[in-house]
Amino acid sequence: MSYEAEVLHDSEIVLVSVAGCARGRLVAEFWESEYTVRISYLDEVEERTSWNLFEALANVRSDLEREGLKPAVEGACREVYPSRMALEMGGGRKAYRWPLAGRPIAVGIFDAVSDAEHNRLAYVGEQRDFVRGLRNE
């Protein structure tokens, strides 16, 4: 008997660096009780598994940071972070965009970020620090 992982998301993405942009592919899968996020670009593949999609994406992003790359998806934006309930109940597919004023807005972590909004992209540590600062205000 053979089992295959359930593909939850599969799309082309843009990877942003100071040198410009590159095309890549993002695939998210669920198998048994774990989520896997894989980003392939050029001849490289970064893949991580975790108990939720947001953490798996953050781990892949940490690997991409070594190459100076940021995936242009909502889950990689400075002001986007999931609630504990979103992680536990939805596997981390959704997160909140935390504006400086007003209420947070739910977004899909794999939703594309437009070219005009690439300035919202952040490295993992920058994202955690930014949201931690908002929550402490």
KALINDA-V848647 format. One record per run of one state. SS is the DSSP state (helix for helix, strand for strand, loop for the rest). FROM is the first residue (numbers start at 1). TO is the last residue. If there is no record, write none. Layout:
BEGIN
ss: <SS	SS>
from: <FROM	FROM>
to: <TO	TO>
END
This chain:
BEGIN
ss: <loop	strand	loop	strand	loop	strand	loop	strand	loop	helix	loop	strand	loop	strand	helix	strand	loop	strand	loop	helix	loop	strand	loop	strand	loop	strand	loop	helix	strand	loop	helix	loop>
from: <1	6	18	20	32	34	42	44	51	53	66	70	72	73	74	77	78	80	82	84	91	94	98	105	109	112	113	115	121	122	124	137>
to: <5	17	19	31	33	41	43	50	52	65	69	71	72	73	76	77	79	81	83	90	93	97	104	108	111	112	114	120	121	123	136	137>
END
